Structure formats: C-alpha cells, structure tokens
C-alpha cells in the first residue's frame, strides 16, 4: 500500500528507534513494502553544488551522459531515515549473538526455507553443480535477506544511494570510506539503469540500496547476477531461479571452495593470546598449528585443515554478567566468503546455522517419508 506524502513526511521524522523496528535486524532489508517512497518532482538535491559535482564525477568515471546523471541526482529525495539507520550503535552497548541468532534462525525462516528448497529443488541442484556452492547456503542467504522474497524493501534505491553518497553520518568511524562506497554504487546503479532501461526512480530496495530477492547491491548485480531461468534477462525481483543462480555466482566469484567447511569448533584456553588471535578480525591468518600454539584448543578435524583459520568471537551481551560467555569458532576461507555478502561474523554464522537447520528438517522429513512408504 502506498503512503500519502503527509504520512511519508511523518515517517521520515520518526525516531530512529521506531524506524529500526521496521527493519529485519542487522540493517539488512526494510520490512514494510512501499515505505519511504519520495514524492516525485520534489526539489531534492537540485540546488546543492556538491550534489552536482558528484554527478559530474560519476558521469565521467562511468562514461554516462552528464546531463542525464545530474538530472537523476537532482530529482532524488533525501532520505533522513536511511542516514539515521547507518549510524553506529551507541557506546557502551554489547552485541548479543544469541539474540541476533534468534532473529534469523527461527521457525518462520526454517519452514519457508524448506518450502523454497522443495519448490526449487532442481534449480538449486543445478546451481550447486555449476558453481560448487551448497544448496543450504544459497537457501539460507535468501532467507536471511528477504524471507524468500517477502520483504525486498520499500526505499527508493536512487534516493537511498544519493542520500548515503552525500549525507552519510559523519559520526560513523568509517564515514569517508562508506560514503565513497555508496558513490561508487550509485554509479553502478545508473549504469544498470542505462543497460536495462529501468527508470532510476522506480526500483525499491533496502535503505542501503540493495535490490531484489537476494538483496544485491548494484555492483553485485552488474558483476555476478546471471540469467539462470534462461528467459534472456536477469530479474532478481521476481525470478527465484535468477536469484539462486546469482547468489551461487556471487559466492564462486568471491572464492568459495567446494567441500571446505565454513568453520570448526574452537576453545580458547585461559592463557590464550586473544589480542593476537583477534587482530586480523574475520580474515583467516593462522595455520591450525599456529592457532593451537597461541592457546586455542582445536579438535582433530580442525587440526587437519590445510588452509588458514580465523578466530571468530561472538559476544553474548555484557561479559561482566554471569553466563554471558562469548562463543568462539575457527573460521575457514569459506566462512570469510560468506562475510563478503555482509561483513559481519554474526551475519555469516546466522546464515550457516539457518542453512543447517533447514537441511536438518529436510533430512528428517525424508526419513519420515521413507518410514511411511515402508
């Protein structure tokens, strides 16, 4: 249902906490279709010199018509909600893996994921064979992102990208880097519109400008999206086959290694050198022997791993509170590949565990089916 302009303005002035409630956790996708839709023809960024300068630079970098790019940027409507949702969490707050996991590894996504898998069984098998990415990872990504296309976002993609390219929150610790990222994504979005004939004012997506069933950013769409249903075009909003093939293409393009686990159990000892182990963050940087020498107990399967590992720490709230012990894992290169979709170890682990849960239900149903037939 479309919002009238009056209601839209009230929404855009709403507190960040209220707006955040409209988002499916971790800033992944807007949860209400049609929200934050700007009034076409509003002044937007027309009279801002920095906006017109950015438009000229994007046109030159991406070899686009400068007058057209300026016109698109000028008609964009600032979205204060998108900028607010990019602000870093308040100081003193503690991340909580158990709470985060509960938002994504839930009955709704598990059951919807099982149905999605049955509905697309042949397509998922073809994607796994062609790209080497397990079906459960593909299914889980789509489940975490949009609950299998139910929540693809209600923010104007053009408006979100222009807003974040020009008005990204200055208090963010990586504001300059993130702003440059969104300027580049805006350029890719405009190229995509030119190539496909889309009107830049039409697409709706997340407040970060991600689009369709798999929530692809414009650069990901241009680099990794594939026509997997063979109809001669790529449609990530309506084609589940295109979404499946494109997610698999994205993972292979980022280095997915077939047959490699995503992570192993890891148990830091009381004298573990955690500062050293956690310094590389989620990038694998230690051999199993090095990790063990730095004070992490690994089981035999992890010790036999031939690649590098990263110590993954997932906080469970304030560690000063009894019972809030962090969770740990040893992440492989494939775990790192999952974080290329969203640069968060919490996100990656939620995807992996959702996929495991969906696969477990399928196995259970298969056993029941065989028992019934027998």
C-alpha positions as CSV (number, residue, x, y, z in Angstrom):
1,X,0.0,0.0,0.0
2,X,1.4,3.4,-1.0
3,X,1.8,6.1,1.6
4,X,0.5,9.6,1.1
5,X,3.0,12.4,1.2
6,X,1.8,13.6,4.6
7,X,2.3,10.1,6.1
8,X,5.7,9.8,4.4
9,X,6.9,13.0,6.0
10,X,5.8,11.8,9.4
11,X,7.7,8.6,8.8
12,X,10.8,10.3,7.8
13,X,10.7,12.4,11.0
14,X,10.1,9.4,13.2
15,X,12.8,8.5,15.8
16,X,15.5,6.1,14.7
17,X,14.3,3.5,17.2
18,X,10.9,3.4,15.6
19,X,12.3,3.2,12.1
20,X,14.7,0.5,13.2
21,X,11.7,-1.6,14.3
22,X,10.7,-1.6,10.6
23,X,13.9,-3.4,9.6
24,X,14.6,-7.1,9.7
25,X,17.6,-7.0,12.0
26,X,21.3,-6.0,11.2
27,X,20.2,-3.4,8.7
28,X,19.5,-5.9,6.0
29,X,16.2,-5.0,4.5
30,X,13.2,-2.8,5.1
31,X,10.3,-4.8,6.5
32,X,7.4,-2.8,5.1
33,X,6.8,-2.6,1.3
34,X,6.3,0.9,0.0
35,X,7.7,2.9,2.9
36,X,10.0,5.9,2.4
37,X,8.8,6.4,-1.2
38,X,9.6,10.1,-2.1
39,X,7.3,12.5,-3.9
40,X,8.5,12.5,-7.5
41,X,9.3,16.0,-8.6
42,X,10.3,17.3,-5.2
43,X,13.4,19.7,-5.2
44,X,15.7,17.0,-3.8
45,X,19.4,17.8,-4.4
46,X,18.9,20.2,-7.3
47,X,20.4,23.3,-5.5
48,X,23.3,21.6,-3.8
49,X,26.7,22.3,-5.5
50,X,28.2,19.1,-4.0
51,X,25.5,17.0,-5.5
52,X,26.0,18.4,-9.0
53,X,29.8,18.0,-8.6
54,X,29.3,14.4,-7.6
55,X,27.0,13.8,-10.5
56,X,29.7,15.2,-12.9
57,X,32.3,13.0,-11.4
58,X,30.1,9.8,-11.6
59,X,29.3,10.6,-15.2
60,X,33.0,10.9,-16.1
61,X,34.0,7.8,-14.2
62,X,31.3,5.6,-15.6
63,X,31.1,7.2,-19.0
64,X,27.5,8.3,-18.7
65,X,25.8,11.4,-20.1
66,X,26.5,14.2,-17.6
67,X,23.2,16.0,-18.1
68,X,21.2,12.8,-17.5
69,X,23.2,11.9,-14.3
70,X,22.7,15.5,-13.0
71,X,19.0,15.2,-13.7
72,X,18.7,11.9,-11.9
73,X,20.6,13.2,-8.8
74,X,18.7,16.5,-8.8
75,X,15.4,14.6,-8.6
76,X,16.5,12.3,-5.8
77,X,14.7,12.9,-2.5
78,X,16.9,13.0,0.7
79,X,16.0,10.1,3.0
80,X,17.0,11.0,6.6
81,X,15.8,7.6,7.7
82,X,18.4,5.9,5.6
83,X,21.2,8.1,7.0
84,X,19.9,7.5,10.6
85,X,19.9,3.7,10.2
86,X,23.6,3.9,9.2
87,X,24.6,5.4,12.5
88,X,26.9,3.3,14.6
89,X,25.4,1.7,17.8
90,X,25.5,3.7,21.0
91,X,28.7,3.5,23.0
92,X,28.6,1.0,25.8
93,X,26.2,-1.3,24.0
94,X,27.0,-5.0,23.8
95,X,26.4,-7.3,20.9
96,X,24.5,-10.5,21.6
97,X,24.9,-13.5,19.4
98,X,22.1,-15.4,21.0
99,X,19.6,-12.6,20.4
100,X,21.0,-12.0,16.9
101,X,20.7,-15.7,16.0
102,X,17.1,-15.8,17.3
103,X,16.0,-13.1,14.8
104,X,17.1,-15.3,11.8
105,X,17.2,-18.9,12.8
106,X,13.5,-19.0,13.6
107,X,10.5,-21.2,12.7
108,X,9.3,-18.7,10.0
109,X,12.5,-18.8,8.0
110,X,13.1,-22.5,8.6
111,X,9.7,-23.6,7.3
112,X,9.7,-21.1,4.5
113,X,13.2,-22.2,3.6
114,X,12.1,-25.9,3.4
115,X,9.3,-24.9,1.1
116,X,11.6,-22.8,-1.0
117,X,14.0,-25.7,-1.3
118,X,11.3,-28.1,-2.4
119,X,9.9,-25.6,-4.9
120,X,13.4,-25.0,-6.4
121,X,15.0,-28.4,-5.9
122,X,16.2,-28.9,-9.4
123,X,17.4,-25.3,-9.8
124,X,19.3,-25.5,-6.5
125,X,20.9,-28.8,-7.6
126,X,21.9,-27.2,-10.9
127,X,23.4,-24.2,-9.1
128,X,25.4,-26.4,-6.7
129,X,26.7,-28.5,-9.6
130,X,27.7,-25.4,-11.7
131,X,29.1,-23.1,-9.0
132,X,30.1,-25.6,-6.2
133,X,28.1,-23.7,-3.6
134,X,25.9,-25.9,-1.3
135,X,22.1,-25.5,-1.7
136,X,21.7,-24.9,2.0
137,X,24.0,-21.8,1.9
138,X,22.1,-20.4,-1.1
139,X,18.7,-21.0,0.6
140,X,19.9,-19.5,3.9
141,X,21.2,-16.3,2.3
142,X,17.9,-15.7,0.6
143,X,16.1,-16.5,3.8
144,X,18.1,-14.1,6.0
145,X,18.0,-11.3,3.4
146,X,14.3,-11.2,2.4
147,X,12.5,-14.3,3.8
148,X,12.4,-15.7,0.3
149,X,11.3,-12.5,-1.4
150,X,8.6,-11.5,1.1
151,X,10.5,-8.4,2.2
152,X,12.5,-6.9,-0.6
153,X,12.4,-3.3,0.8
154,X,10.4,-0.1,0.3
155,X,13.0,2.6,-0.1
156,X,13.7,4.2,-3.4
157,X,17.0,2.8,-4.5
158,X,18.0,6.0,-6.3
159,X,17.1,8.1,-3.2
160,X,18.9,5.9,-0.7
161,X,22.1,5.8,-2.8
162,X,22.2,9.5,-3.4
163,X,21.4,10.2,0.3
164,X,24.2,7.9,1.5
165,X,26.6,9.2,-1.1
166,X,26.2,12.8,0.0
167,X,24.9,12.7,3.6
168,X,26.4,9.6,5.2
169,X,26.5,10.1,9.0
170,X,29.8,11.9,9.9
171,X,29.9,10.2,13.3
172,X,30.4,6.8,11.7
173,X,34.0,5.6,12.3
174,X,34.4,4.8,8.6
175,X,32.3,7.6,7.2
176,X,34.6,8.6,4.4
177,X,35.1,5.0,3.2
178,X,31.4,4.2,3.3
179,X,30.4,7.4,1.5
180,X,32.9,6.6,-1.2
181,X,31.4,3.1,-1.4
182,X,27.9,4.5,-1.9
183,X,29.1,6.9,-4.6
184,X,30.5,4.0,-6.5
185,X,27.3,2.0,-6.0
186,X,25.3,5.0,-7.3
187,X,27.4,4.9,-10.5
188,X,26.8,1.2,-10.9
189,X,23.1,1.7,-10.3
190,X,23.0,4.4,-13.1
191,X,24.9,2.1,-15.4
192,X,22.5,-0.7,-14.6
193,X,19.5,1.5,-15.4
194,X,21.0,2.6,-18.7
195,X,21.8,-1.1,-19.7
196,X,18.4,-2.4,-18.7
197,X,16.1,0.5,-19.5
198,X,15.0,0.9,-15.9
199,X,13.8,4.3,-14.8
200,X,16.1,5.2,-11.8
201,X,13.0,6.5,-9.9
202,X,11.2,3.1,-10.0
203,X,13.3,0.4,-8.2
204,X,12.6,-0.1,-4.5
205,X,15.0,-1.9,-2.1
206,X,16.7,-1.7,1.3
207,X,17.7,1.6,2.9
208,X,21.3,0.8,1.7
209,X,20.2,0.4,-1.9
210,X,20.2,-3.4,-2.1
211,X,17.7,-4.9,-4.5
212,X,15.5,-7.9,-5.2
213,X,15.1,-11.4,-3.7
214,X,18.8,-11.7,-2.9
215,X,19.3,-8.0,-2.0
216,X,22.1,-7.4,-4.5
217,X,23.9,-4.0,-4.4
218,X,24.1,-2.5,-7.9
219,X,27.8,-3.5,-8.4
220,X,27.0,-7.1,-7.4
221,X,24.1,-7.2,-9.8
222,X,26.4,-6.0,-12.7
223,X,29.3,-8.3,-11.8
224,X,27.6,-11.5,-10.5
225,X,23.9,-11.7,-11.4
226,X,23.0,-14.3,-14.0
227,X,20.0,-15.3,-16.1
228,X,19.5,-18.7,-14.6
229,X,16.0,-19.4,-15.8
230,X,17.1,-18.9,-19.4
231,X,14.4,-16.3,-20.4
232,X,17.0,-13.9,-21.8
233,X,17.0,-11.3,-19.0
234,X,18.1,-11.0,-15.3
235,X,15.2,-10.4,-12.9
236,X,16.2,-10.5,-9.3
237,X,12.8,-9.2,-8.1
238,X,10.6,-11.9,-9.5
239,X,12.7,-14.9,-10.7
240,X,13.7,-17.3,-7.9
241,X,15.9,-19.1,-10.4
242,X,17.8,-16.0,-11.3
243,X,18.2,-15.2,-7.5
244,X,19.5,-18.7,-6.8
245,X,22.0,-18.7,-9.7
246,X,23.1,-15.2,-8.9
247,X,23.8,-16.0,-5.2
248,X,25.8,-19.0,-6.3
249,X,27.7,-16.9,-8.9
250,X,28.5,-14.3,-6.2
251,X,30.0,-16.9,-3.9
252,X,32.1,-18.6,-6.5
253,X,33.3,-15.2,-7.7
254,X,34.4,-14.4,-4.1
255,X,36.4,-17.6,-3.8
256,X,34.1,-20.3,-2.5
257,X,35.9,-23.6,-2.3
258,X,33.7,-26.7,-2.8
259,X,33.9,-29.2,0.0
260,X,35.6,-26.9,2.5
261,X,33.8,-26.5,5.9
262,X,32.9,-23.0,6.9
263,X,34.2,-23.3,10.4
264,X,35.3,-25.6,13.2
265,X,34.8,-25.7,17.0
266,X,37.4,-23.6,18.8
267,X,38.0,-23.3,22.6
268,X,40.4,-20.6,23.8
269,X,42.3,-21.6,26.9
270,X,42.5,-19.1,29.9
271,X,46.0,-18.1,28.7
272,X,45.1,-17.8,25.0
273,X,46.7,-14.7,23.3
274,X,43.4,-13.2,22.3
275,X,44.7,-9.8,21.2
276,X,47.0,-11.5,18.7
277,X,44.3,-14.0,17.6
278,X,41.6,-11.4,17.1
279,X,43.7,-8.8,15.4
280,X,43.1,-10.0,11.8
281,X,39.3,-10.0,12.6
282,X,37.5,-12.3,10.2
283,X,40.3,-12.8,7.7
284,X,41.9,-16.2,8.1
285,X,45.6,-15.6,9.1
286,X,46.7,-18.6,11.2
287,X,47.5,-22.2,10.5
288,X,45.9,-24.7,12.8
289,X,49.3,-25.3,14.5
290,X,49.8,-21.5,15.0
291,X,46.3,-21.1,16.5
292,X,47.0,-24.0,18.8
293,X,50.3,-22.5,19.9
294,X,48.5,-19.3,20.7
295,X,46.3,-21.0,23.1
296,X,43.2,-22.3,21.2
297,X,42.1,-25.9,21.6
298,X,41.1,-27.4,18.3
299,X,39.6,-30.8,17.6
300,X,41.2,-33.3,15.1
301,X,39.2,-32.1,12.1
302,X,40.3,-28.5,12.6
303,X,44.0,-29.6,13.1
304,X,43.8,-31.5,9.8
305,X,42.6,-28.4,7.9
306,X,45.1,-27.4,5.2
307,X,44.3,-23.7,5.0
308,X,44.4,-20.7,7.3
309,X,41.9,-20.1,10.1
310,X,40.5,-17.0,11.8
311,X,39.4,-17.0,15.4
312,X,35.7,-15.9,15.4
313,X,34.3,-14.4,18.6
314,X,30.6,-13.8,19.0
315,X,29.7,-11.8,22.1
316,X,26.7,-12.8,24.1
317,X,25.9,-9.5,25.9
318,X,27.9,-7.8,28.7
319,X,30.7,-10.3,29.5
320,X,30.7,-9.0,33.1
321,X,27.3,-10.6,33.6
322,X,27.4,-14.3,34.7
323,X,26.5,-16.6,31.8
324,X,27.4,-14.2,29.1
325,X,30.5,-16.0,27.9
326,X,31.4,-15.3,24.3
327,X,31.0,-18.0,21.7
328,X,34.1,-18.9,19.5
329,X,34.8,-20.7,16.3
330,X,37.7,-21.2,13.9
331,X,36.6,-19.7,10.5
332,X,37.9,-21.0,7.2
333,X,38.3,-19.2,3.9
334,X,34.7,-20.2,3.1
335,X,33.5,-18.5,6.3
336,X,35.3,-15.4,5.1
337,X,33.5,-15.8,1.7
338,X,30.1,-15.7,3.5
339,X,31.1,-12.4,5.1
340,X,31.6,-10.9,1.7
341,X,27.8,-10.8,1.4
342,X,27.7,-8.8,4.7
343,X,30.9,-8.0,6.5
344,X,29.8,-9.5,9.8
345,X,30.7,-12.7,11.6
346,X,27.3,-12.6,13.3
347,X,25.6,-12.5,9.9
348,X,27.8,-15.3,8.5
349,X,27.1,-17.6,11.4
350,X,23.4,-16.9,11.2
351,X,23.4,-17.8,7.5
352,X,25.3,-21.0,8.2
353,X,23.1,-22.1,11.1
354,X,19.9,-21.3,9.3
355,X,21.1,-23.4,6.4
356,X,21.9,-26.3,8.7
357,X,18.5,-26.0,10.4
358,X,16.7,-26.1,7.0
359,X,18.8,-29.0,5.8
360,X,18.1,-30.9,9.0
361,X,14.3,-30.5,8.6
362,X,14.6,-31.8,5.1
363,X,16.6,-34.9,6.2
364,X,14.0,-35.5,9.0
365,X,11.1,-35.3,6.5
366,X,12.9,-37.6,4.1
367,X,13.4,-40.2,6.9
368,X,9.7,-39.9,7.8
369,X,8.7,-40.3,4.2
370,X,10.8,-43.5,3.8
371,X,9.4,-44.9,7.0
372,X,5.8,-44.1,5.9
373,X,6.4,-45.7,2.5
374,X,7.9,-48.7,4.1
